[in-house]
Amino acid sequence: DAKTTQPPSMDCAEGRAANLPCNHSTISGNEYVYWYRQIHSQGPQYIIHGLKNNETNEMASLIITEDRKSSTLILPHATLRDTAVYYCIVSLRQAAGNKLTFGGGTRVLVKP
Amino acid sequence: EAGVAQSPRYKIIEKRQSVAFWCNPISGHATLYWYQQILGQGPKLLIQFQNNGVVDDSQLPKDRFSAERLKGVDSTLKIQPAKLEDSAVYLCASSFSFTTGPPRAFFGQGTRLTVV
């Protein structure tokens, strides 16, 4: 699976949009981009995933560049409960289930 | 829907003792994962099952760790004998396989193991 690079930490003001970047320059054509987050003392939680097109759900938006070498997770109106470590993962979808390889993630602190 | 259940939540053992963790995945999920998460690091995949078969156990320290998934449902992860460096949170996750549903993994709360 392709490796991802994320900034180790970032701060965000409550109520503002949080834009989390991820580089995955070695991604292959059939690998998906997944985002999970982990709130303190909990297991990781799925946020969103995409292949080529931008995606949006009730939690966030995912913007993938045309060359697919990077992506951005957007939390449109960050709240204090969005404080967490956010993981960007690149993974093949396969019959035996995705192989989810976590890196260090980005530690996001939402400040009042 | 019911989530991924893990037990126990916490365990403290002495080094060289053995310990077992239990995981009950979401009903219908064919894929089951065990991860080890050391404090301050991202989760590290130990083993991945598809039904009751092993898909990937390349990072499982097989001299001391073992896992099984009998009948393709519940799973247990065992450590024998434990070392100090095994202190971590052990996370279980499950998902549909690619062919049967959306490829999102659901994680349990984890078991926090302290080896003293």
Interface residues (C-beta under 8 A of the other chain):
Chain A: Y32 Y36 Q42 G43 P44 Q45 Y46 H49 V85 Y87 R93 Q94 A95 A96 G97 N98 K99 L100 T101 F102 G103 G104 G105
Chain B: V4 A30 T31 Y33 Y35 Q41 G42 P43 K44 L45 Q48 Q50 V55 D56 L91 A93 S95 F96 S97 F98 T99 P103 R104 A105 F106 F107 G108 Q109 G110
